[in-house]
């Protein structure tokens, strides 16, 4: 198979009814591990977004009216295209996003799952036969929204873009995708090329890398009926405010400050393994990362010793050229954020048990003890490989501390009793909760979404996508017109 992604052929281009040069100029993509340039991509302006949204609106009715089997077939072909290009796409995920090979391979596999799950949607029942008066058929049916704008992040770029775009397309919508400027190849070009090869009709999908100008234009565009945004809570609030003012739908998947609770009957070796994975995977740059380890006092020091030991053994470096467990942070700005939160927390009394050091953008896995509720390491989403440990007296305090946050995405409970774990889980204010597991879990068919500052309760995944990407229409039909009293 010829390469799916050719940087020279696609240089300086965006995808909008074919590959073309945008009005917004170009941007260079650099490898975070080395600073080496990888590609040059087109950068969309507000005018580019306006034009693409108009083209998408023009193409959508025919796509929405296409036979469900045709739409399903495109999604199945997309899965096969990505399967064939698995190694190539993984390579871009590693080099462009700084993730390890294991993370990249997982992401590619998860996107393939998303395509297959989306392919099952078009041929499912799309409505209800409703009771009505004699002589009139009455149906409640699901119809496409129209044009869905998708704004995706850099940390899991292809998966978090396709988690919205794939079901939206399957259900008859057109999509305008704006990938993050850090990952426009693996999060943007890859999606465009996959669907181009899969035979998606022209104009149904547009891929426009860009910055804040393009994002704002997409949210405000009158042809865009819905915005599916994944990113920070601060930006998500602005997206939600704008969408609300314009009376358009918004699906907001935002940040997290997730708790991993370790009870006094937990298997501490297993708990420390789960805790290390939950805090350090992808250098902590996951919305479901465990940002607070809440540990009962009677087992706290033994847990910390095990967590520190695991953190100290992890290899950090260039994931493309070295065999490492953690790659670099995505940018200098992200490194400064992690350093600030750790530094301010240490100044307030937290203790560094390991880590808190870096070489270039590669930050060592860090364990902090003595963390209190007032410290930045407790309050803020760190988005780095830092495990703040909070010691509590008992189970009651553990639940109270876990819920002491504006976020509500994921949580985990480590315990020797499934019944005890279920009881604690039932008291946690999160959209996702896992007993004797860790906080980073996702599957294509599950209802995924957060509460509070973690999102507006949207629910991606399998059947839930019908609620996200379609709207109800009541349709009645009579065989012949009849007179009315007037």
C-alpha positions as CSV (number, residue, x, y, z in Angstrom):
1,X,0.0,0.0,0.0
2,X,1.3,3.5,-0.9
3,X,1.7,5.9,2.1
4,X,-1.5,7.4,3.4
5,X,0.3,10.6,4.5
6,X,2.8,12.2,2.2
7,X,4.1,15.4,3.8
8,X,5.3,16.8,0.5
9,X,2.1,16.2,-1.4
10,X,0.0,17.6,1.4
11,X,2.3,20.5,2.3
12,X,0.6,23.8,3.2
13,X,-2.8,22.3,2.5
14,X,-6.2,21.8,4.2
15,X,-9.0,19.4,3.2
16,X,-12.2,21.1,2.0
17,X,-13.7,19.4,-1.1
18,X,-10.2,18.3,-2.0
19,X,-6.8,19.5,-0.9
20,X,-6.1,23.2,-1.3
21,X,-4.1,26.1,0.1
22,X,-6.0,28.1,2.7
23,X,-6.2,31.8,3.2
24,X,-4.9,31.5,6.8
25,X,-1.3,30.7,5.8
26,X,0.8,27.8,6.9
27,X,2.3,26.4,10.1
28,X,5.3,24.2,10.9
29,X,4.8,21.0,12.9
30,X,7.7,20.1,15.2
31,X,8.6,17.0,17.1
32,X,8.3,17.8,20.8
33,X,11.1,15.4,21.8
34,X,13.7,17.0,19.5
35,X,12.3,20.2,18.0
36,X,12.9,18.7,14.6
37,X,10.4,19.9,11.9
38,X,8.1,17.2,10.6
39,X,5.7,18.8,8.2
40,X,4.1,22.1,7.1
41,X,0.4,22.3,7.1
42,X,-2.2,24.7,5.9
43,X,-3.7,26.9,8.7
44,X,-7.3,27.9,8.3
45,X,-8.6,31.5,8.8
46,X,-12.1,32.5,9.7
47,X,-12.8,32.9,6.0
48,X,-11.7,29.3,5.3
49,X,-14.0,28.0,8.0
50,X,-16.9,30.0,6.7
51,X,-16.4,28.6,3.2
52,X,-16.0,25.1,4.4
53,X,-19.1,25.2,6.6
54,X,-21.1,26.5,3.6
55,X,-19.8,23.6,1.4
56,X,-20.6,21.2,4.2
57,X,-24.2,22.5,4.5
58,X,-24.6,22.1,0.7
59,X,-23.3,18.5,0.7
60,X,-25.1,17.3,3.8
61,X,-28.7,16.8,2.5
62,X,-27.6,14.2,-0.1
63,X,-25.4,12.4,2.4
64,X,-28.2,12.4,5.0
65,X,-30.6,11.0,2.4
66,X,-28.1,8.3,1.3
67,X,-29.2,4.7,2.1
68,X,-28.1,3.7,5.6
69,X,-26.2,0.8,4.2
70,X,-24.1,3.2,2.0
71,X,-23.2,5.3,5.1
72,X,-22.3,2.1,7.1
73,X,-20.2,0.8,4.2
74,X,-18.1,4.0,4.2
75,X,-17.4,3.6,8.0
76,X,-16.4,0.0,7.5
77,X,-14.0,0.9,4.7
78,X,-12.5,3.6,6.9
79,X,-11.8,0.9,9.5
80,X,-10.0,-1.2,6.9
81,X,-8.0,1.8,5.5
82,X,-6.7,2.6,9.0
83,X,-6.0,-1.1,9.6
84,X,-3.8,-1.2,6.6
85,X,-2.1,2.1,7.6
86,X,-1.8,1.2,11.2
87,X,2.0,1.4,11.4
88,X,2.2,4.7,9.5
89,X,-0.4,6.4,11.6
90,X,1.2,5.2,14.8
91,X,4.5,6.6,13.7
92,X,2.9,10.1,13.3
93,X,1.2,9.8,16.7
94,X,4.6,9.0,18.3
95,X,6.6,11.7,16.7
96,X,4.1,14.5,16.5
97,X,2.4,14.0,19.9
98,X,5.2,12.6,21.9
99,X,3.4,9.4,23.0
100,X,5.0,6.0,23.4
101,X,4.6,3.2,20.9
102,X,2.2,1.4,23.2
103,X,0.0,4.5,23.5
104,X,0.0,5.1,19.7
105,X,-0.9,1.5,19.0
106,X,-3.7,1.6,21.5
107,X,-5.0,4.8,19.9
108,X,-5.0,3.4,16.4
109,X,-6.9,0.3,17.6
110,X,-9.4,2.4,19.5
111,X,-10.1,4.5,16.4
112,X,-10.7,1.3,14.4
113,X,-13.2,0.2,17.1
114,X,-14.9,3.6,16.9
115,X,-15.3,3.2,13.1
116,X,-16.9,-0.2,13.5
117,X,-19.2,1.0,16.3
118,X,-20.2,3.9,14.1
119,X,-20.8,1.6,11.2
120,X,-23.5,-0.2,13.2
121,X,-25.5,3.0,13.8
122,X,-27.2,3.8,10.4
123,X,-29.1,0.5,10.2
124,X,-30.4,0.6,13.7
125,X,-34.1,1.7,14.3
126,X,-34.2,5.4,14.0
127,X,-37.6,6.2,15.4
128,X,-40.9,5.1,16.9
129,X,-44.4,4.4,15.6
130,X,-46.7,6.6,17.7
131,X,-50.4,6.3,18.4
132,X,-52.6,8.7,16.5
133,X,-56.2,9.3,15.4
134,X,-57.8,7.1,12.7
135,X,-56.5,7.7,9.2
136,X,-53.2,9.3,10.2
137,X,-49.8,7.6,10.6
138,X,-47.7,9.2,13.3
139,X,-43.9,8.7,13.6
140,X,-41.2,10.1,15.8
141,X,-38.0,9.8,13.9
142,X,-34.4,10.8,14.3
143,X,-32.9,13.1,11.6
144,X,-29.4,14.5,11.2
145,X,-28.5,17.8,12.8
146,X,-26.9,19.1,9.6
147,X,-23.3,20.3,10.0
148,X,-21.4,19.2,13.1
149,X,-18.2,21.2,14.1
150,X,-15.6,19.1,15.9
151,X,-12.7,20.7,17.8
152,X,-10.2,18.1,18.9
153,X,-7.2,18.2,21.3
154,X,-3.6,17.2,20.9
155,X,-3.2,14.6,23.6
156,X,-5.1,11.7,21.9
157,X,-5.7,13.5,18.6
158,X,-7.1,10.9,16.2
159,X,-9.3,9.1,18.7
160,X,-10.8,12.2,20.3
161,X,-11.6,13.7,16.9
162,X,-13.0,10.5,15.4
163,X,-15.0,9.7,18.6
164,X,-17.3,12.6,17.5
165,X,-16.7,12.7,13.7
166,X,-17.3,9.0,13.0
167,X,-20.8,8.7,14.5
168,X,-21.8,12.1,13.3
169,X,-21.0,11.1,9.7
170,X,-22.6,7.7,10.1
171,X,-25.8,9.3,11.2
172,X,-26.0,11.5,8.1
173,X,-24.3,14.7,9.2
174,X,-21.5,16.6,7.5
175,X,-18.5,17.4,9.6
176,X,-16.0,20.3,9.8
177,X,-13.0,19.1,11.9
178,X,-10.5,21.5,13.5
179,X,-7.6,19.6,14.9
180,X,-5.2,21.1,17.4
181,X,-2.2,23.0,16.0
182,X,0.2,20.7,17.9
183,X,-1.1,17.6,16.0
184,X,-2.6,18.6,12.7
185,X,-1.1,15.5,10.9
186,X,-2.1,12.7,13.2
187,X,-5.3,14.5,14.3
188,X,-6.3,16.0,11.0
189,X,-4.6,14.9,7.8
190,X,-4.9,11.3,8.8
191,X,-8.7,11.6,9.2
192,X,-9.1,13.4,5.9
193,X,-7.0,10.8,4.0
194,X,-8.8,7.8,5.7
195,X,-12.2,9.0,4.6
196,X,-10.9,10.1,1.2
197,X,-9.7,6.5,0.7
198,X,-12.9,5.1,2.1
199,X,-15.0,6.9,-0.5
200,X,-16.8,9.5,1.5
201,X,-18.5,11.9,-0.9
202,X,-16.8,15.2,-1.5
203,X,-17.9,18.1,0.8
204,X,-19.1,15.9,3.6
205,X,-15.9,16.1,5.7
206,X,-13.7,19.1,5.9
207,X,-10.4,19.2,7.9
208,X,-9.0,22.6,8.8
209,X,-6.1,22.8,11.2
210,X,-6.0,26.2,12.9
211,X,-5.8,28.2,16.1
212,X,-8.2,30.3,18.1
213,X,-9.4,32.3,15.2
214,X,-10.6,29.2,13.3
215,X,-12.1,27.6,16.4
216,X,-14.1,30.7,17.2
217,X,-15.3,31.0,13.6
218,X,-16.4,27.3,13.7
219,X,-18.4,27.8,16.9
220,X,-20.1,30.9,15.6
221,X,-20.8,29.8,12.0
222,X,-24.5,29.9,11.2
223,X,-24.3,26.7,9.1
224,X,-22.9,24.7,12.1
225,X,-25.7,23.2,14.1
226,X,-23.6,21.6,16.8
227,X,-20.1,21.9,18.3
228,X,-18.4,18.8,19.7
229,X,-15.5,20.2,21.7
230,X,-12.8,18.3,23.7
231,X,-10.3,20.4,25.6
232,X,-9.7,22.5,28.6
233,X,-12.5,23.6,30.9
234,X,-11.5,27.3,30.5
235,X,-12.0,27.1,26.7
236,X,-15.0,24.8,27.0
237,X,-16.8,27.4,29.1
238,X,-16.3,30.0,26.3
239,X,-17.5,27.5,23.7
240,X,-20.6,26.7,25.8
241,X,-21.4,30.4,26.3
242,X,-21.2,31.1,22.6
243,X,-23.2,28.1,21.6
244,X,-25.9,28.9,24.2
245,X,-26.2,32.5,22.9
246,X,-26.6,31.1,19.4
247,X,-29.0,28.4,20.5
248,X,-27.0,25.6,19.0
249,X,-26.1,22.3,20.6
250,X,-22.8,21.8,22.4
251,X,-21.1,18.6,23.5
252,X,-18.3,19.6,25.9
253,X,-15.8,17.0,27.1
254,X,-13.5,19.0,29.4
255,X,-10.8,18.6,32.0
256,X,-10.6,16.4,35.1
257,X,-9.0,16.2,38.5
258,X,-9.7,12.6,39.1
259,X,-9.4,10.7,42.4
260,X,-7.9,7.3,43.0
261,X,-9.0,6.1,46.5
262,X,-7.0,3.5,48.3
263,X,-8.9,1.9,51.2
264,X,-7.2,0.1,54.1
265,X,-8.0,-3.4,52.8
266,X,-6.6,-2.8,49.3
267,X,-3.8,-5.0,47.7
268,X,-1.2,-2.3,47.9
269,X,1.1,-3.7,45.2
270,X,-1.9,-3.8,42.8
271,X,-3.1,-0.4,44.0
272,X,0.4,1.2,43.4
273,X,0.5,-0.3,40.0
274,X,-2.9,1.2,39.1
275,X,-1.9,4.5,40.7
276,X,1.4,4.7,38.7
277,X,-0.4,3.9,35.4
278,X,-3.2,6.3,36.2
279,X,-0.9,9.3,36.9
280,X,2.1,8.7,34.6
281,X,0.6,7.2,31.4
282,X,1.3,9.5,28.5
283,X,3.2,11.8,31.0
284,X,-0.1,12.5,32.7
285,X,-1.5,14.3,29.7
286,X,-4.9,12.6,29.7
287,X,-8.2,14.0,31.0
288,X,-8.8,10.8,33.0
289,X,-5.4,10.9,34.7
290,X,-5.4,10.3,38.5
291,X,-4.7,13.8,39.8
292,X,-5.2,13.0,43.5
293,X,-4.3,9.8,45.3
294,X,-6.5,9.7,48.4
295,X,-5.2,7.1,50.8
296,X,-6.3,5.9,54.2
297,X,-3.8,6.8,56.9
298,X,-3.2,3.3,58.1
299,X,-1.8,2.2,54.7
300,X,-0.5,5.5,53.3
301,X,3.2,5.1,53.9
302,X,3.3,1.6,52.5
303,X,1.4,2.7,49.5
304,X,3.7,5.7,48.9
305,X,6.8,3.5,49.2
306,X,5.4,1.3,46.4
307,X,4.3,4.2,44.2
308,X,7.7,5.9,44.6
309,X,9.5,2.7,43.7
310,X,7.5,2.3,40.5
311,X,7.9,5.9,39.5
312,X,11.7,5.7,40.0
313,X,12.0,2.8,37.5
314,X,10.2,4.5,34.6
315,X,12.3,5.5,31.6
316,X,11.7,9.0,30.2
317,X,12.9,10.2,26.9
318,X,12.4,10.3,23.1
319,X,9.7,7.7,22.3
320,X,10.7,7.4,18.6
321,X,14.4,6.7,19.1
322,X,14.5,5.2,22.5
323,X,12.7,2.4,24.4
324,X,11.0,4.5,27.1
325,X,7.9,4.4,29.2
326,X,7.1,8.2,29.1
327,X,7.7,10.7,26.3
328,X,8.0,14.5,26.5
329,X,5.4,17.0,27.5
330,X,3.8,18.6,24.5
331,X,5.3,22.0,24.8
332,X,7.3,24.5,26.9
333,X,4.1,26.1,28.1
334,X,2.9,22.8,29.5
335,X,6.3,22.2,31.2
336,X,6.0,25.6,32.8
337,X,2.5,24.8,34.1
338,X,3.7,21.5,35.7
339,X,6.7,23.2,37.3
340,X,4.6,26.0,38.7
341,X,2.0,23.7,40.3
342,X,4.7,21.5,41.8
343,X,6.8,24.5,42.9
344,X,3.9,26.3,44.6
345,X,2.7,23.1,46.3
346,X,6.2,22.4,47.7
347,X,6.4,26.0,48.9
348,X,3.1,25.4,50.7
349,X,4.4,22.3,52.5
350,X,4.2,19.4,50.1
351,X,7.2,17.0,50.0
352,X,8.8,15.7,46.8
353,X,9.4,11.9,47.3
354,X,10.7,11.4,43.8
355,X,10.9,13.3,40.5
356,X,10.3,17.1,40.1
357,X,13.1,17.2,37.6
358,X,13.2,17.4,33.8
359,X,15.5,17.3,30.8
360,X,14.2,19.5,28.0
361,X,10.5,18.6,27.8
362,X,10.9,15.2,29.5
363,X,9.6,15.5,33.0
364,X,10.3,12.8,35.6
365,X,7.4,10.9,37.2
366,X,6.8,12.8,40.5
367,X,5.2,11.8,43.8
368,X,4.2,14.5,46.2
369,X,3.2,13.8,49.8
370,X,1.9,16.1,52.5
371,X,-0.6,17.5,50.0
372,X,-3.6,19.4,51.4
373,X,-6.8,20.6,49.9
374,X,-5.5,24.2,49.6
375,X,-2.5,23.4,47.4
376,X,-2.5,23.8,43.6
377,X,-1.5,20.1,43.3
378,X,-4.9,19.3,44.8
379,X,-7.0,22.0,43.2
380,X,-5.7,22.2,39.6
381,X,-5.6,19.8,36.7
382,X,-1.9,19.3,36.4
383,X,-1.7,17.5,33.0
384,X,1.7,16.2,33.8
385,X,3.2,13.1,35.4
386,X,2.6,14.1,39.0
387,X,0.9,12.0,41.7
388,X,-0.2,14.1,44.7
389,X,-1.0,11.9,47.7
390,X,-3.6,13.1,50.2
391,X,-3.8,11.1,53.5
392,X,-7.3,10.8,55.1
393,X,-8.5,9.2,58.3
394,X,-11.2,7.0,57.1
395,X,-13.6,6.1,54.2
396,X,-16.0,8.9,55.0
397,X,-13.2,11.5,54.7
398,X,-12.0,9.8,51.5
399,X,-15.3,10.3,49.8
400,X,-15.6,13.9,51.0
401,X,-12.1,14.7,49.8
402,X,-12.7,13.0,46.4
403,X,-15.8,15.1,45.9
404,X,-14.1,18.3,46.9
405,X,-13.5,19.5,43.3
406,X,-15.4,21.3,40.6
407,X,-14.5,18.4,38.2
408,X,-16.5,15.2,37.8
409,X,-15.0,13.0,35.2
410,X,-13.4,9.7,36.4
411,X,-12.6,8.0,39.7
412,X,-11.3,4.7,40.9
413,X,-11.5,2.8,44.2
414,X,-8.9,0.2,45.3
415,X,-10.3,-2.2,48.0
416,X,-10.3,-5.9,49.0
417,X,-14.1,-5.9,49.0
418,X,-16.1,-5.4,45.8
419,X,-19.2,-4.6,47.9
420,X,-17.3,-1.9,49.8
421,X,-16.0,-0.5,46.5
422,X,-19.4,-0.4,45.0
423,X,-20.7,1.5,48.1
424,X,-18.0,4.1,47.8
425,X,-18.4,4.4,44.0
426,X,-22.1,5.2,44.5
427,X,-21.2,8.3,46.5
428,X,-18.7,9.7,44.0
429,X,-19.9,12.6,41.8
430,X,-18.3,11.5,38.6
431,X,-19.4,10.3,35.1
432,X,-17.1,7.3,35.2
433,X,-16.0,5.2,38.2
434,X,-14.0,2.0,38.4
435,X,-13.6,-0.5,41.4
436,X,-10.3,-2.2,41.6
437,X,-9.1,-0.6,38.4
438,X,-7.5,2.8,37.5
439,X,-9.0,6.0,36.2
440,X,-8.0,5.9,32.5
441,X,-10.6,3.7,30.8
442,X,-12.5,4.1,27.6
443,X,-14.3,1.9,25.1
444,X,-16.2,2.7,21.9
445,X,-19.6,1.5,23.2
446,X,-19.7,3.0,26.7
447,X,-21.6,6.2,27.7
448,X,-18.6,8.5,28.1
449,X,-19.0,12.0,29.7
450,X,-18.3,14.1,32.8
451,X,-20.1,16.3,35.2
452,X,-19.5,19.8,36.5
453,X,-16.3,21.4,35.1
454,X,-15.6,18.1,33.3
455,X,-18.4,18.7,30.8
456,X,-22.1,19.2,30.2
457,X,-23.1,15.5,30.7
458,X,-22.7,14.6,27.0
459,X,-22.5,10.9,26.4
460,X,-20.5,9.6,23.5
461,X,-20.5,5.9,22.7
462,X,-22.6,3.5,20.7
463,X,-26.4,4.0,21.2
464,X,-25.7,7.3,23.0
465,X,-24.5,8.8,19.8
466,X,-28.1,8.8,18.5
467,X,-28.9,11.4,21.2
468,X,-25.7,13.4,20.5
469,X,-25.8,13.7,16.7
470,X,-29.5,13.6,15.7
471,X,-32.7,15.4,16.7
472,X,-36.3,14.3,16.9
473,X,-38.8,15.1,14.2
474,X,-42.5,14.3,14.5
475,X,-44.0,13.2,11.1
476,X,-47.6,12.5,10.4
477,X,-49.1,11.3,7.1
478,X,-52.7,11.1,5.8
479,X,-53.6,9.2,2.7
480,X,-55.7,12.2,1.5
481,X,-56.3,15.8,2.8
482,X,-59.4,16.4,4.8
483,X,-61.4,19.6,5.6
484,X,-61.2,21.5,8.9
485,X,-63.8,23.6,10.7
486,X,-62.5,26.9,9.2
